[in-house]
Amino acid sequence: TGSGGGGGGGSGKPRRGGQSALRSRFYAKSADGLLPCSLRFVDRFLRWECGRHLLGLGLFPDAKEISESVACLQAVLEHCAQHAFSPASGDTLVVCVGDGRTPRTAALVAMRSRWDCVSIDPALAGLEPPAAGEEGEGGSGDGGSSGGGECDSRCGECSDRDPAAEPLARLEKVAQARRGGGGGGAPKPLPVPKELRHANLLSQEASDAARAQRARLRTELRSIARLRLLSCRAEEAAVWVAARVTSVVVMLPHAHVTPDEALGCLRFGGERERGSAVPAIAVVQLPCCGYVWHGTALGQPPDVERLDGRICAAARTVRVWRDVSAHFNF
């Protein structure tokens, strides 16, 4: 659960219906207030070698986060596999917006498939690899991960692609600002996401123990091949998609960002204009908070919208757009 964006429209709700309509449409509590929950996703995760590896890294704090990340991957496998989104394909790019303090969903997908994965969230600060020359050997700019760690054959989808192969996207942070009222005011910096405004958070993160723990995790994340990070909001990220990419998946695991804001970070170069095939673009959204009301992507309703009882949280709606490329402005 993260703060990958923040466009200001997430708090809007219908004037009529209120919380009762919200609960009936998007939350899965029974009439007596209980929350039926299946542990199937958690059980599956614990059986995977990569699942135990990611737990050892400290990427997942609880069953809720495990089930949400597995749900994002499972939504693609269940609803998009027949639309050129095979986990065995090495030409698929995954952009995960709003992963939170650790790139948990992107890391899981990277270890369960051959897909290149990018995690975008301002809360990832401190985990991006240093630029070349900043930290001796292994320095990698562009948010890259150079390790070759993979889970064992029991995972079924592990990659045998060369970890040193050219990545499927170039990552960039772009300056964004919003203007003051009246249209002519001076630009103002984007606000800090509310998840990062806790009174004691800065002092806690500034301690020697917290910094050492963050540095260790940054080093350990290099063991995950094809995983890269951008510690910024979705509006401040630019993901330049390579011409050879055949499919793109945008994942929003309870992210405080709309599908359109997340899609806005995708960039396509001149190769597309010269006749390269347009990639399929799928979107998986697990909406929460006021973002349950943002139910379209590029003006299109989802192809799939359902409650998934395997998600260990009250907000368990899953939305899937199988391909919105026909509506994307390349």
Beta strands, then each sheet from edge to edge (+ up, - down):
strand 1: 92-97
strand 2: 116-120
strand 3: 169-173
strand 4: 177-179
strand 5: 187-189
strand 6: 227-230
strand 7: 237-241
strand 8: 247-253
strand 9: 266-268
strand 10: 280-286
strand 11: 304-307
strand 12: 317-321
sheet 1: 6+ 2+ 1+ 8+ 10+ 12- 11+
sheet 2: 3+ 7- 9-
sheet 3: 4+ 5-
end
